[in-house]
């Protein structure tokens, strides 16, 4: 065998099944960490209607999940948004969509690993270690390296790890919710408990600006479910299973978020949650001690496993997108290397991890708040590539939208409405982030909030790199937009 070029190799087909993909999609959202991070601020904005916000935030996610499902049916490419947008809208839009996905992994991996380490140390009673920045940074970097190695070693191993983590996470969350609700009805709570009511599901109960601001928080706790679709080339029944896993993961997340929101609001009451909103993800640490006494480690462990699972699964979309872009000549060829033994994109995976580690360490030296400001900047990238995918679905299927009522709503109108809602939230996010007072750090960068500066910087960097690569290797830019009918006709003809 004279040739040792693994860039033409394929990912391992049928490595995992539907349930594995579903679990990975769920874990990628980091449900325990996500709900812990937003429940305080959401309650501060809308009070008892926090469960309703979780319900309303689900709507655009379901509509975009429908777009992922139908686009994956005709193009099982691990690059997902990058590949689909390129086909539907051309290489420039496709490249920017791929860049946005890749950078979300860079922005979030370090912060998630830091949370996983911190909450684990708190759960096992090592509070002094959790307060030591050097110890936390060392352990965080080691954790990223270990989780990246698991991703490289194989998708099957990744799935097995994720199955254990989702079980631990869900069990811990359910234990907390049951204990909290029991103490509410038994009237043994230590805080100002409130009896749950179905009226809390009304997302418009608070109305006005508070509703808009809380929806911004609510929408992005669902982010990550599409990781299942990024594994499409490695999932059994790749044409439908990954898309179904994405849709079902959003539904299961809805149930989890609404249930936990009910339990938290009922046990703690709105005043306590609003007063401690600034604690954000640490609100669960406070509530766990109040509701469960010496068993508070159960909830701390839930948040830790949640962040740990998401540390691993967040690497998957970024690395698979890098692979897909390299295969289409939108990035240097070495990003498309597939490990000859493990059949995973090892080069792009380690690159994502390496850049994420550097990003984490640099921002941590600026301030811990700057690190979490970078998480806030995620909202811009997420809204952008989700909205782009919804639009691409309608454009790609445009000649089929009038064939049936089902196609019109599920492939056309639904994804367009989802894209419109996310575009509106994107505009609202930009407006909100422009005010430095709304950032974690509360400081001004160039007269704007740090999250907006980070977001703009990432976009500008992406545009510059895209133009440079267009000049160096123009092959990718020869691709022209197409429709599903044209692609299927070409495929049948070949």
HUFEN-V610742 format. One record per residue. N is the residue number from 1. RES is the residue in one small letter. PHI is phi in radians with two decimals (none if undefined). OMEGA is omega in whole degrees, 0 to 359 (none if undefined). D_CENTER is the distance of its C-alpha to the mean C-alpha in whole Angstrom. Layout:
N&RES&PHI&OMEGA&D_CENTER  N&RES&PHI&OMEGA&D_CENTER
//
This chain:
1&x&none&186&41  2&x&-1.36&186&42  3&x&-1.79&177&38  4&x&-2.12&182&35  5&x&-1.85&182&33  6&x&-1.60&179&29  7&x&-1.21&180&28  8&x&-1.64&178&29  9&x&-1.26&181&28  10&x&-1.94&172&26  11&x&-1.15&185&23  12&x&-1.28&181&24  13&x&-1.28&177&24  14&x&0.97&181&24  15&x&-1.26&181&23  16&x&-2.39&180&21  17&x&-1.82&183&21  18&x&-1.04&182&19  19&x&-1.13&177&19  20&x&-1.08&179&17  21&x&-1.11&179&15  22&x&-1.08&180&14  23&x&-1.09&179&14  24&x&-1.12&177&11  25&x&-1.10&178&9  26&x&-1.18&183&10  27&x&-1.15&181&9  28&x&-1.11&179&6  29&x&-1.41&182&5  30&x&0.93&190&8  31&x&-1.01&182&10  32&x&-1.15&178&13  33&x&-1.15&184&12  34&x&-1.09&182&10  35&x&-1.20&177&13  36&x&-1.14&184&15  37&x&-1.27&187&14  38&x&-1.88&188&14  39&x&-1.08&179&17  40&x&-1.11&178&20  41&x&-1.04&180&19  42&x&-1.15&178&19  43&x&-1.11&178&22  44&x&-1.06&182&24  45&x&-1.53&189&23  46&x&-2.12&177&24  47&x&1.16&185&25  48&x&-1.20&183&26  49&x&-1.52&178&24  50&x&-0.99&177&20  51&x&-1.04&178&20  52&x&-1.14&177&21  53&x&-1.14&177&18  54&x&-1.05&179&16  55&x&-1.21&182&18  56&x&-1.16&181&18  57&x&-1.16&181&14  58&x&-1.21&188&14  59&x&-1.02&179&16  60&x&-1.09&179&14  61&x&-1.14&179&11  62&x&-1.13&181&14  63&x&-1.16&178&16  64&x&-1.28&176&13  65&x&-1.07&176&13  66&x&-1.10&177&17  67&x&-1.10&178&16  68&x&-1.06&182&14  69&x&-1.08&185&17  70&x&-1.30&176&20  71&x&-1.21&179&19  72&x&-1.18&180&18  73&x&-1.08&183&22  74&x&-1.81&182&24  75&x&-2.57&180&22  76&x&-1.50&181&20  77&x&-2.01&184&19  78&x&-1.16&177&16  79&x&-1.40&178&15  80&x&0.69&186&14  81&x&-0.91&180&14  82&x&-0.98&184&16  83&x&-1.17&184&19  84&x&-1.17&180&19  85&x&-1.16&177&19  86&x&-1.06&180&22  87&x&-1.13&187&24  88&x&-1.49&191&24  89&x&-2.23&176&24  90&x&1.81&188&25  91&x&-1.20&182&24  92&x&-1.15&179&24  93&x&-1.14&180&21  94&x&-1.09&180&19  95&x&-1.07&180&19  96&x&-1.15&176&18  97&x&-1.11&178&15  98&x&-1.13&178&15  99&x&-1.06&180&15  100&x&-1.07&180&12  101&x&-1.13&181&10  102&x&-1.07&183&12  103&x&-1.31&176&12  104&x&-1.08&177&8  105&x&-1.10&180&9  106&x&-1.09&184&12  107&x&-1.21&193&11  108&x&-1.78&188&9  109&x&-1.04&182&11  110&x&-1.09&180&14  111&x&-1.12&179&13  112&x&-1.13&179&11  113&x&-1.10&178&14  114&x&-1.09&178&16  115&x&-1.13&179&15  116&x&-1.04&180&16  117&x&-1.14&183&19  118&x&-1.04&183&20  119&x&-1.26&175&20  120&x&-1.15&179&21  121&x&-1.09&177&24  122&x&-1.16&182&25  123&x&-1.14&182&25  124&x&-1.70&174&28  125&x&1.46&179&29  126&x&-1.66&184&29  127&x&-1.08&180&29  128&x&-1.11&177&31  129&x&-1.12&180&28  130&x&-1.10&180&25  131&x&-1.47&182&27  132&x&-1.57&185&28  133&x&-1.06&182&26  134&x&-1.13&179&27  135&x&-1.05&181&27  136&x&-1.10&181&23  137&x&-1.13&179&23  138&x&-1.10&181&25  139&x&-1.15&179&23  140&x&-1.13&179&19  141&x&-1.10&178&20  142&x&-1.06&180&22  143&x&-1.12&179&19  144&x&-1.06&180&17  145&x&-1.09&181&20  146&x&-1.12&182&20  147&x&-1.18&177&17  148&x&-1.17&178&17  149&x&-1.04&178&20  150&x&-1.10&178&19  151&x&-1.08&182&17  152&x&-1.30&184&20  153&x&-1.05&176&23  154&x&2.85&179&21  155&x&-1.17&179&19  156&x&-1.10&179&21  157&x&-1.11&178&21  158&x&-1.01&181&17  159&x&-1.12&179&17  160&x&-1.11&177&20  161&x&-1.09&181&18  162&x&-1.14&179&15  163&x&-1.07&178&18  164&x&-1.15&184&20  165&x&-1.19&181&17  166&x&-1.20&178&15  167&x&-1.10&180&19  168&x&-1.07&183&20  169&x&-1.17&183&17  170&x&-1.15&179&18  171&x&-1.05&180&21  172&x&-1.10&179&21  173&x&-1.13&180&19  174&x&-1.13&177&22  175&x&-1.03&179&25  176&x&-1.08&182&24  177&x&-1.09&180&24  178&x&-1.13&180&27  179&x&-1.09&181&29  180&x&-1.10&181&28  181&x&-1.19&177&29  182&x&-1.05&181&32  183&x&-1.22&175&33  184&x&-1.15&183&32  185&x&-1.30&177&35  186&x&-1.48&180&37  187&x&1.02&179&37  188&x&-2.05&181&37  189&x&-1.22&180&34  190&x&-1.70&180&34  191&x&-2.06&181&33  192&x&-1.41&183&33  193&x&-1.19&179&32  194&x&-2.29&178&32  195&x&-1.18&182&32  196&x&-1.10&178&29  197&x&-2.40&179&30  198&x&-1.13&180&29  199&x&-1.11&178&29  200&x&-1.15&181&26  201&x&-1.40&178&24  202&x&-1.34&183&25  203&x&-1.23&182&23  204&x&-1.72&182&25  205&x&-1.04&180&27  206&x&-1.49&177&27  207&x&1.15&173&27  208&x&1.14&183&27  209&x&-1.02&179&25  210&x&-1.01&179&24  211&x&-1.13&180&22  212&x&-1.05&182&20  213&x&-1.12&181&19  214&x&-1.25&176&18  215&x&-1.14&176&16  216&x&-1.04&178&14  217&x&-1.29&185&13  218&x&-1.15&183&12  219&x&-1.04&190&10  220&x&-1.44&172&7  221&x&-1.34&177&7  222&x&-1.51&186&7  223&x&-1.05&175&3  224&x&2.11&184&3  225&x&-1.04&184&6  226&x&-1.29&176&8  227&x&-0.97&178&8  228&x&-1.07&182&11  229&x&-1.34&176&13  230&x&-1.12&177&12  231&x&-1.66&188&15  232&x&-0.95&180&17  233&x&-1.32&183&20  234&x&-2.04&183&20  235&x&-1.87&174&20  236&x&-1.07&182&23  237&x&0.95&190&24  238&x&-1.14&182&21  239&x&-1.27&185&22  240&x&-2.21&186&21  241&x&-1.05&180&19  242&x&-1.08&179&16  243&x&-1.14&177&16  244&x&-1.13&178&17  245&x&-1.09&179&15  246&x&-1.12&181&12  247&x&-1.12&182&14  248&x&-1.17&179&15  249&x&-1.15&177&12  250&x&-1.15&179&11  251&x&-1.15&180&15  252&x&-1.14&176&15  253&x&-1.13&177&12  254&x&-1.00&181&14  255&x&-1.07&181&17  256&x&-1.10&184&16  257&x&-1.14&181&15  258&x&-1.15&181&18  259&x&-1.11&181&20  260&x&-1.17&178&19  261&x&-1.08&176&19  262&x&-1.03&183&23  263&x&-1.11&183&24  264&x&-1.18&181&23  265&x&-1.15&181&24  266&x&-1.13&184&27  267&x&-1.32&188&28  268&x&-1.54&186&28  269&x&1.38&187&29  270&x&-1.26&183&27  271&x&-1.11&181&30  272&x&-1.08&181&28  273&x&-1.16&179&25  274&x&-1.16&181&25  275&x&-1.15&182&28  276&x&-1.85&182&25  277&x&-1.04&182&22  278&x&-1.16&180&22  279&x&-1.24&180&21  280&x&0.83&188&18  281&x&-1.06&180&16  282&x&-1.40&179&20  283&x&-1.10&178&21  284&x&-1.20&177&20  285&x&-1.11&179&23  286&x&-1.20&182&25  287&x&-1.17&181&25  288&x&-1.06&180&25  289&x&-1.16&180&28  290&x&-1.19&188&30  291&x&-1.47&191&29  292&x&-2.10&176&29  293&x&0.98&182&32  294&x&-1.20&179&32  295&x&-1.70&182&29  296&x&-1.11&179&27  297&x&-1.05&180&25  298&x&-1.10&180&24  299&x&-1.27&177&21  300&x&-1.05&179&21  301&x&-1.17&178&20  302&x&-1.09&180&18  303&x&-1.16&180&16  304&x&-1.11&180&16  305&x&-1.16&177&16  306&x&-1.08&180&12  307&x&-1.18&178&11  308&x&-1.10&180&13  309&x&-1.08&182&12  310&x&-1.23&175&8  311&x&-1.00&181&10  312&x&-1.31&187&12  313&x&-1.22&179&9  314&x&-1.22&177&7  315&x&-1.22&186&10  316&x&-1.08&181&11  317&x&-1.05&182&9  318&x&-1.12&182&11  319&x&-1.22&179&14  320&x&-1.21&177&15  321&x&-1.16&176&14  322&x&-1.05&177&17  323&x&-1.05&182&19  324&x&-1.09&180&19  325&x&-1.14&179&20  326&x&-1.17&179&23  327&x&-1.10&180&24  328&x&-1.64&179&25  329&x&1.19&176&26  330&x&-1.56&175&24  331&x&-2.44&176&23  332&x&-0.95&188&26  333&x&-1.06&185&27  334&x&-1.16&175&26  335&x&-1.22&179&22  336&x&-1.63&181&23  337&x&-1.17&175&25  338&x&-2.03&183&24  339&x&-1.07&185&26  340&x&-1.11&181&29  341&x&-1.66&187&29  342&x&-1.51&180&25  343&x&1.00&175&24  344&x&-2.22&181&21  345&x&-1.37&189&20  346&x&-1.16&183&21  347&x&-1.15&181&22  348&x&-1.14&179&19  349&x&-1.13&180&17  350&x&-1.20&177&19  351&x&-1.12&178&19  352&x&-1.02&181&15  353&x&-1.10&182&16  354&x&-1.09&179&19  355&x&-1.15&179&18  356&x&-1.10&179&15  357&x&-1.14&179&18  358&x&-1.09&179&20  359&x&-1.03&181&18  360&x&-1.06&184&17  361&x&-1.17&181&21  362&x&-1.14&182&22  363&x&-1.18&179&20  364&x&-1.12&179&21  365&x&-1.20&176&25  366&x&-1.17&174&25  367&x&3.12&178&23  368&x&-1.13&178&21  369&x&-1.12&178&20  370&x&-1.08&177&19  371&x&-1.07&181&17  372&x&-1.35&170&15  373&x&-1.07&179&16  374&x&-1.17&175&14  375&x&-1.15&178&11  376&x&-1.08&179&12  377&x&-1.11&177&13  378&x&-0.96&184&9  379&x&-0.99&179&10  380&x&-1.13&182&12  381&x&-1.20&181&11  382&x&-1.12&180&8  383&x&-1.05&181&11  384&x&-1.12&187&13  385&x&-1.39&172&12  386&x&-1.16&180&11  387&x&-1.10&179&14  388&x&-1.08&179&16  389&x&-1.18&178&15  390&x&-1.05&179&16  391&x&-1.15&181&19  392&x&-1.08&180&20  393&x&-1.08&180&20  394&x&-1.13&180&23  395&x&-1.19&183&25  396&x&-1.13&181&24  397&x&-1.69&192&26  398&x&-1.00&181&28  399&x&-1.44&181&31  400&x&-1.93&188&30  401&x&-1.16&182&29  402&x&-1.72&181&33  403&x&-1.34&179&34  404&x&-2.80&177&33  405&x&-1.11&180&31  406&x&-1.05&180&28  407&x&-1.11&182&27  408&x&-1.05&184&28  409&x&-1.43&187&25  410&x&-1.45&183&23  411&x&-1.82&183&23  412&x&-1.86&187&24  413&x&-1.11&182&24  414&x&-1.01&177&21  415&x&-1.03&178&18  416&x&-1.17&177&21  417&x&-1.12&177&20  418&x&-1.04&179&17  419&x&-1.13&179&17  420&x&-1.13&179&19  421&x&-1.08&181&18  422&x&-1.22&175&15  423&x&-1.13&177&17  424&x&-1.07&178&19  425&x&-1.16&177&16  426&x&-1.10&178&16  427&x&-1.10&179&19  428&x&-1.10&180&19  429&x&-1.11&179&17  430&x&-1.06&180&19  431&x&-1.09&181&22  432&x&-1.20&183&21  433&x&-1.28&179&20  434&x&-1.13&180&23  435&x&-1.53&180&25  436&x&-1.01&181&24  437&x&-1.13&182&25  438&x&-1.55&180&22  439&x&-1.59&177&20  440&x&-1.05&186&20  441&x&-1.38&180&23  442&x&1.24&181&25  443&x&-1.83&181&26  444&x&-1.85&170&27  445&x&-2.01&179&26  446&x&1.00&179&28  447&x&1.43&181&29  448&x&-2.15&174&25  449&x&-1.22&180&22  450&x&-0.91&180&21  451&x&-1.04&180&17  452&x&-1.21&178&19  453&x&-1.10&178&21  454&x&-1.08&180&18  455&x&-1.07&179&16  456&x&-1.10&180&20  457&x&-1.05&180&20  458&x&-1.16&180&17  459&x&-1.11&181&18  460&x&-1.08&178&22  461&x&-1.04&179&22  462&x&-1.07&180&20  463&x&-1.10&180&23  464&x&-1.09&180&25  465&x&-1.09&180&24  466&x&-1.11&180&24  467&x&-1.14&179&28  468&x&-1.06&180&29  469&x&-1.19&175&28  470&x&-1.07&180&29  471&x&-1.30&183&32  472&x&-1.41&184&32  473&x&-2.47&188&31  474&x&-1.35&187&31  475&x&-0.99&183&31  476&x&-1.06&186&28  477&x&-1.37&175&29  478&x&-1.47&180&31  479&x&-1.19&180&29  480&x&-2.11&179&30  481&x&-1.02&179&28  482&x&-2.52&176&29  483&x&-2.12&180&28  484&x&-1.09&181&27  485&x&-1.16&179&31  486&x&-1.15&181&32  487&x&-1.19&179&30  488&x&-1.18&178&31  489&x&-1.14&178&35  490&x&-1.12&180&34  491&x&-1.15&180&33  492&x&-1.16&180&36  493&x&-1.23&181&38  494&x&-1.45&none&37
//
